[in-house]
Amino acid sequence: MAKKEGLVSLEDLNVVKKCEESVEMEYMDAGGKGTGVFLSVVGAHAPRVQNWINKELNNRRRYDAVQAKRGKLSDVRMIEDDIDFGVEVVSIRITGWRGITDPFNAENALELCKINPEICQQVREFSENIANFTQG
């Protein structure tokens, strides 16, 4: 069926699907210069990201519910736990890299985000910018 002028389909508006496709970004140093390190990143709305977040938060809620049934208060979640959660949710957006000698895997992606807050921030900002996944 021909596309009518000025109209778009639901598929055209499917940002979630567009976020599933990795897009390469270059890590920029503090001076704004390219480093030669390239990371493949999915968008923040990608199902793999949302499913991971849902799973982790549901696990936390289940733990709290079990503790409540036992008549115990849940442990207070420390700010460090929330920071670690934030770093991990960024690391799962990385799907590959080049320019890094270590092999890409989930553990190394998490380590990279832990040891380099600039990379973690750049990946977060890149993956949350829908334009990076919807252009072209």
C-alpha positions in Angstrom: 0.0 0.0 0.0 1.4 3.4 -0.9 2.2 5.8 1.8 -0.1 8.8 1.7 1.6 12.2 1.6 2.0 13.8 5.0 1.0 10.7 6.9 3.1 8.3 8.9 2.6 4.8 10.1 2.9 3.4 13.6 6.0 1.6 12.4 7.5 5.0 11.5 6.8 6.2 15.1 8.2 3.0 16.7 11.1 4.5 18.7 11.4 1.4 20.8 12.3 -0.7 17.7 14.7 2.0 16.5 16.5 1.9 19.9 17.2 -1.8 19.5 19.8 -1.2 16.8 23.3 -0.3 18.0 24.8 2.9 16.9 28.5 3.6 17.2 29.8 6.6 19.2 33.3 7.8 19.8 34.5 8.4 23.3 35.7 12.0 23.5 38.4 13.0 26.0 37.9 15.9 28.5 39.1 18.3 25.9 36.5 17.2 23.4 38.9 15.4 21.1 38.2 11.9 19.7 40.1 9.1 21.4 39.8 6.4 18.8 37.7 4.3 21.2 34.3 3.5 19.6 31.4 2.0 21.5 28.4 0.4 20.0 25.3 1.5 22.0 21.6 0.8 22.0 19.0 3.4 23.0 17.7 3.8 26.5 14.2 2.6 25.3 15.6 -0.7 23.8 13.8 -3.8 25.2 17.0 -5.3 26.5 17.5 -2.2 28.7 13.9 -1.9 29.9 13.7 -5.7 30.5 16.9 -5.6 32.6 15.6 -2.6 34.6 12.3 -4.3 35.2 13.9 -7.6 36.3 16.2 -5.9 38.8 13.6 -3.7 40.3 11.1 -6.6 40.5 13.8 -8.7 42.3 14.2 -5.8 44.8 10.5 -5.7 45.4 10.3 -9.4 45.8 13.0 -9.4 48.4 11.2 -6.6 50.3 7.9 -8.5 50.1 9.5 -11.7 51.5 11.1 -9.8 54.3 7.8 -8.2 55.1 6.0 -11.6 55.2 8.7 -12.7 57.7 7.9 -9.7 59.9 11.3 -8.2 59.2 12.1 -4.8 57.8 14.1 -4.8 54.6 17.7 -3.6 54.8 18.1 0.1 54.1 19.4 0.4 50.5 22.5 2.5 50.6 23.2 5.2 48.1 26.1 3.2 46.8 23.7 0.5 45.7 21.7 3.1 43.7 24.9 4.4 42.1 26.0 0.8 41.2 22.5 0.2 39.7 22.9 3.4 37.6 26.3 2.3 36.3 25.1 -1.2 35.5 22.1 0.1 33.6 24.4 2.2 31.5 26.8 -0.7 30.9 24.1 -2.9 29.4 23.5 -0.3 26.7 27.0 -1.1 25.4 26.9 -3.9 22.8 30.4 -3.8 21.5 33.6 -1.8 21.0 36.6 -1.2 19.0 39.8 0.6 19.9 40.1 -1.3 23.3 42.4 -4.3 23.5 40.3 -6.2 26.0 37.6 -8.3 24.5 34.0 -7.0 24.7 31.7 -8.8 27.1 29.2 -7.7 29.7 31.7 -7.9 32.6 34.2 -5.8 30.8 31.6 -3.2 29.8 30.6 -2.9 33.4 34.2 -2.6 34.5 34.7 0.1 31.9 31.7 2.1 33.2 33.0 1.7 36.8 36.5 2.9 36.1 35.7 5.7 33.7 32.8 8.0 34.8 33.3 10.1 31.6 32.5 7.1 29.4 29.6 6.2 31.6 28.2 9.7 31.3 28.7 9.9 27.5 27.1 6.5 26.9 24.1 7.6 29.1 23.7 10.9 27.3 24.1 9.3 23.8 21.7 6.5 24.5 19.0 8.8 25.9 19.2 11.1 22.9 16.5 9.6 20.6 17.9 11.5 17.6 20.9 9.2 17.6 18.6 6.3 16.8 15.9 7.9 14.6 17.9 9.8 12.1 18.5 8.4 8.6 
